[in-house]
């Protein structure tokens, strides 16, 4: 599985109400039309609450 572009990932998370947990991020990305690759990388994030897009991007880059 290749690493999707973090900018692409953030496009699908636009409009998320933070703080948000991993499942909320995954659900929102799906509703925005994110592909399987983006969704799988979001599912790989640690199951915790994220306080904003920078926190998501930091963890996303580790997946």
Legacy VTK file of the C-alpha trace (Angstrom):
# vtk DataFile Version 3.0
C-alpha trace
ASCII
DATASET POLYDATA
POINTS 63 float
0.000 0.000 0.000
1.569 3.270 -1.094
1.393 6.461 0.917
-1.364 8.805 -0.281
-0.494 12.464 -0.385
-1.293 14.149 2.975
-2.741 17.117 1.086
-5.150 14.746 -0.686
-6.105 13.253 2.685
-6.806 16.706 4.148
-9.046 17.505 1.170
-11.346 14.674 2.267
-11.278 15.863 5.875
-12.300 19.439 5.070
-15.192 20.435 7.301
-14.506 17.954 10.106
-15.574 19.283 13.494
-12.541 18.863 15.749
-11.865 17.341 18.159
-12.612 14.114 16.299
-11.671 10.492 16.834
-10.320 8.086 14.230
-13.718 6.604 13.374
-15.219 10.043 12.835
-12.351 10.925 10.489
-12.827 7.715 8.510
-16.596 8.254 8.251
-16.181 11.859 7.131
-13.570 10.966 4.509
-15.871 8.267 3.097
-18.763 10.727 2.917
-16.496 13.086 0.981
-15.643 10.384 -1.560
-12.205 9.313 -0.348
-10.785 6.255 -2.062
-9.937 2.991 -0.345
-6.260 3.887 -0.030
-6.952 7.088 1.915
-9.546 5.341 4.080
-7.164 2.470 4.898
-4.434 4.902 5.965
-6.909 6.769 8.157
-7.968 3.465 9.730
-4.299 2.819 10.526
-4.152 5.947 12.707
-3.969 5.413 16.464
-7.455 5.265 18.004
-7.505 8.548 19.874
-9.010 12.023 19.692
-7.368 14.493 17.308
-7.590 18.190 18.072
-7.058 19.433 14.522
-5.755 18.757 11.027
-2.103 19.166 12.046
-2.418 16.345 14.580
-4.007 14.115 11.932
-1.302 14.940 9.380
1.463 14.181 11.880
0.091 10.707 12.590
-0.919 10.094 8.971
2.658 10.619 7.812
3.716 7.743 10.115
1.289 5.207 8.571
LINES 1 64
63 0 1 2 3 4 5 6 7 8 9 10 11 12 13 14 15 16 17 18 19 20 21 22 23 24 25 26 27 28 29 30 31 32 33 34 35 36 37 38 39 40 41 42 43 44 45 46 47 48 49 50 51 52 53 54 55 56 57 58 59 60 61 62
